[in-house]
Amino acid sequence: MNSTKILDAKGLACPMPIVKTKKAMKELNTGDILEIHATDKGAKSDLTAWAKSGDHELLQSEEEADVLKFWIKKG
């Protein structure tokens, strides 16, 4: 999937992946895709809920070698 920007949030504990995601999203235009890499297992539920509450779209998520990857389209 083509990402506009990649955010490395690996090694960060809650709530930092969300804080960094919010900041990165402010720099993007509507329709842009942010790819987030995180290792905090709580990020899965946190980012899913955050995307929904912010009118963004979680396009895809996957886990690869203990790294959670998310693709969120800015709404």
N, CA, C and O of each residue as an XYZ file, in Angstrom:
300
protein
N       0.851     -1.188      0.000
C       0.000      0.000      0.000
C       0.892      1.245      0.000
O       1.882      1.304      0.729
N       0.544      2.214     -0.802
C       1.326      3.443     -0.882
C       0.967      4.376      0.271
O      -0.198      4.722      0.466
N       1.974      4.772      1.021
C       1.783      5.660      2.161
C       2.337      7.039      1.832
O       3.352      7.169      1.149
N       1.657      8.059      2.326
C       2.141      9.421      2.161
C       3.290      9.668      3.128
O       4.262     10.348      2.798
N       3.165      9.098      4.338
C       4.165      9.290      5.384
C       4.223      8.032      6.247
O       3.215      7.351      6.433
N       5.411      7.729      6.773
C       5.578      6.591      7.686
C       5.977      7.133      9.047
O       6.900      7.938      9.164
N       5.267      6.680     10.076
C       5.543      7.082     11.453
C       6.132      5.888     12.200
O       5.507      4.830     12.277
N       7.324      6.058     12.744
C       7.968      5.004     13.530
C       7.659      5.240     15.003
O       8.234      6.130     15.630
N       6.742      4.431     15.556
C       6.374      4.542     16.966
C       6.810      3.286     17.722
O       6.275      2.977     18.787
N       7.784      2.568     17.165
C       8.262      1.340     17.812
C       8.976      1.700     19.122
O       9.725      2.674     19.199
N       8.718      0.885     20.141
C       9.368      1.094     21.428
C       8.662      2.100     22.321
O       9.067      2.302     23.466
N       7.619      2.730     21.816
C       6.878      3.717     22.607
C       5.692      3.054     23.296
O       4.986      2.241     22.698
N       5.482      3.411     24.560
C       4.352      2.873     25.319
C       3.173      3.835     25.222
O       3.335      5.021     24.933
N       1.994      3.297     25.468
C       0.769      4.085     25.469
C       0.946      5.262     26.433
O       1.479      5.055     27.523
N       0.544      6.445     26.102
C      -0.251      6.866     24.947
C       0.584      7.449     23.808
O       0.021      8.065     22.903
N       1.886      7.279     23.823
C       2.744      7.954     22.845
C       2.463      7.605     21.377
O       2.547      8.499     20.535
N       2.135      6.349     21.024
C       1.808      6.103     19.610
C       0.629      6.967     19.117
O       0.633      7.443     17.982
N      -0.366      7.159     19.977
C      -1.524      7.992     19.604
C      -1.110      9.455     19.520
O      -1.502     10.155     18.586
N      -0.329      9.922     20.475
C       0.128     11.318     20.480
C       0.915     11.613     19.201
O       0.693     12.637     18.555
N       1.834     10.716     18.838
C       2.643     10.901     17.632
C       1.780     10.806     16.367
O       2.012     11.522     15.393
N       0.785      9.916     16.395
C      -0.114      9.768     15.245
C      -0.926     11.043     15.031
O      -1.064     11.513     13.902
N      -1.462     11.601     16.115
C      -2.235     12.853     16.011
C      -1.386     13.960     15.399
O      -1.846     14.690     14.521
N      -0.156     14.082     15.862
C       0.739     15.132     15.365
C       1.034     14.922     13.878
O       0.996     15.871     13.095
N       1.326     13.680     13.495
C       1.645     13.379     12.097
C       0.440     13.627     11.190
O       0.601     14.105     10.067
N      -0.750     13.312     11.661
C      -1.957     13.500     10.854
C      -2.221     14.971     10.562
O      -2.757     15.307      9.505
N      -1.850     15.848     11.489
C      -2.059     17.283     11.282
C      -1.245     17.802     10.098
O      -1.601     18.810      9.487
N      -0.153     17.110      9.779
C       0.729     17.532      8.695
C       0.281     16.999      7.324
O       0.848     17.365      6.295
N      -0.745     16.129      7.321
C      -1.198     15.509      6.080
C      -2.457     16.186      5.544
O      -3.171     16.872      6.276
N      -2.709     15.980      4.268
C      -3.921     16.481      3.632
C      -5.000     15.406      3.662
O      -4.697     14.221      3.798
N      -6.249     15.816      3.536
C      -7.356     14.872      3.478
C      -7.112     13.867      2.353
O      -6.772     14.244      1.231
N      -7.290     12.593      2.669
C      -7.079     11.536      1.682
C      -5.687     10.933      1.707
O      -5.460      9.873      1.124
N      -4.739     11.605      2.385
C      -3.384     11.062      2.517
C      -3.401      9.852      3.447
O      -4.292      9.715      4.285
N      -2.416      8.983      3.293
C      -2.342      7.762      4.103
C      -1.100      7.788      4.984
O       0.021      7.973      4.510
N      -1.334      7.597      6.281
C      -0.250      7.517      7.262
C      -0.030      6.050      7.618
O      -0.967      5.346      7.996
N       1.215      5.597      7.493
C       1.581      4.234      7.883
C       2.270      4.327      9.235
O       3.237      5.071      9.396
N       1.771      3.573     10.204
C       2.308      3.625     11.567
C       2.889      2.270     11.918
O       2.253      1.239     11.698
N       4.107      2.268     12.469
C       4.749      1.048     12.960
C       4.856      1.181     14.471
O       5.451      2.137     14.968
N       4.283      0.226     15.209
C       4.298      0.274     16.677
C       4.573     -1.105     17.246
O       4.344     -2.122     16.591
N       5.068     -1.124     18.478
C       5.310     -2.403     19.160
C       4.428     -2.566     20.393
O       4.363     -3.653     20.966
N       3.755     -1.508     20.802
C       2.855     -1.556     21.958
C       1.565     -2.274     21.546
O       0.841     -1.807     20.667
N       1.287     -3.403     22.184
C       0.121     -4.212     21.815
C      -1.194     -3.442     21.977
O      -2.173     -3.730     21.287
N      -1.215     -2.472     22.880
C      -2.416     -1.667     23.081
C      -2.711     -0.741     21.921
O      -3.818     -0.216     21.804
N      -1.726     -0.540     21.066
C      -1.895      0.370     19.926
C      -2.992     -0.108     18.987
O      -3.646      0.708     18.337
N      -3.202     -1.405     18.906
C      -4.216     -1.929     17.984
C      -5.602     -1.393     18.321
O      -6.284     -0.848     17.453
N      -6.017     -1.543     19.564
C      -7.342     -1.043     19.949
C      -7.362      0.479     20.020
O      -8.359      1.109     19.666
N      -6.254      1.071     20.479
C      -6.187      2.530     20.598
C      -6.302      3.218     19.246
O      -7.096      4.145     19.087
N      -5.510      2.767     18.263
C      -5.520      3.406     16.946
C      -6.821      3.153     16.197
O      -7.291      4.015     15.454
N      -7.402      1.977     16.391
C      -8.694      1.674     15.765
C      -9.765      2.628     16.275
O     -10.521      3.197     15.488
N      -9.831      2.803     17.596
C     -10.823      3.693     18.203
C     -10.544      5.148     17.841
O     -11.470      5.907     17.558
N      -9.274      5.536     17.851
C      -8.912      6.923     17.536
C      -9.286      7.278     16.100
O      -9.836      8.350     15.847
N      -8.991      6.384     15.164
C      -9.300      6.638     13.751
C     -10.809      6.834     13.566
O     -11.245      7.737     12.853
N     -11.584      5.986     14.212
C     -13.042      6.062     14.086
C     -13.570      7.373     14.679
O     -14.425      8.027     14.081
N     -13.068      7.749     15.838
C     -13.557      8.955     16.516
C     -13.135     10.229     15.791
O     -13.773     11.270     15.946
N     -12.060     10.154     14.999
C     -11.569     11.333     14.292
C     -12.005     11.400     12.844
O     -11.489     12.208     12.072
N     -12.963     10.545     12.467
C     -13.449     10.485     11.083
C     -12.351     10.122     10.083
O     -12.380     10.548      8.928
N     -11.386      9.329     10.544
C     -10.350      8.807      9.657
C     -10.717      7.346      9.363
O     -11.590      6.778     10.019
N     -10.061      6.756      8.399
C     -10.378      5.379      8.018
C      -9.163      4.479      8.198
O      -8.122      4.687      7.576
N      -9.312      3.470      9.064
C      -8.258      2.463      9.223
C      -8.383      1.519      8.040
O      -9.303      0.704      7.982
N      -7.460      1.632      7.101
C      -7.537      0.846      5.869
C      -7.080     -0.586      6.072
O      -7.663     -1.520      5.522
N      -6.027     -0.752      6.871
C      -5.434     -2.085      7.036
C      -4.572     -2.098      8.283
O      -4.030     -1.071      8.690
N      -4.453     -3.280      8.889
C      -3.500     -3.462      9.977
C      -2.961     -4.881      9.876
O      -3.664     -5.801      9.458
N      -1.710     -5.040     10.265
C      -1.094     -6.366     10.241
C       0.023     -6.411     11.266
O       0.504     -5.380     11.734
N       0.424     -7.629     11.603
C       1.535     -7.804     12.540
C       2.638     -8.574     11.822
O       2.399     -9.616     11.212
N       3.846     -8.036     11.910
C       4.983     -8.652     11.225
C       6.186     -8.602     12.163
O       6.695     -7.524     12.468
N       6.637     -9.765     12.616
C       7.806     -9.864     13.502
C       7.688     -8.934     14.713
O       8.591     -8.143     14.982
N       6.581     -9.033     15.434
C       6.296     -8.247     16.646
C       6.124     -6.751     16.387
O       6.117     -5.966     17.335
N       5.986     -6.347     15.145
C       5.717     -4.946     14.825
C       4.307     -4.852     14.252
O       3.974     -5.513     13.269
N       3.496     -4.024     14.882
C       2.137     -3.784     14.398
C       2.216     -2.674     13.365
O       2.841     -1.640     13.599
N       1.576     -2.894     12.219
C       1.574     -1.883     11.159
C       0.125     -1.482     10.878
O      -0.768     -2.324     10.785
N      -0.075     -0.184     10.747
C      -1.412      0.351     10.496
C      -1.344      1.325      9.330
O      -0.346      2.024      9.153
N      -2.396      1.368      8.545
C      -2.523      2.347      7.472
C      -3.822      3.101      7.717
O      -4.906      2.520      7.655
N      -3.710      4.384      7.992
C      -4.885      5.213      8.286
C      -4.989      6.320      7.241
O      -4.035      7.057      6.990
N      -6.169      6.416      6.644
C      -6.448      7.450      5.648
C      -7.082      8.640      6.344
O      -8.078      8.502      7.055
N      -6.494      9.811      6.131
C      -6.991     11.018      6.799
C      -8.352     11.402      6.223
O      -8.535     11.494      5.009
N      -9.308     11.624      7.144
C     -10.663     11.991      6.751
C     -10.859     13.477      6.680
O     -11.954     13.941      6.361
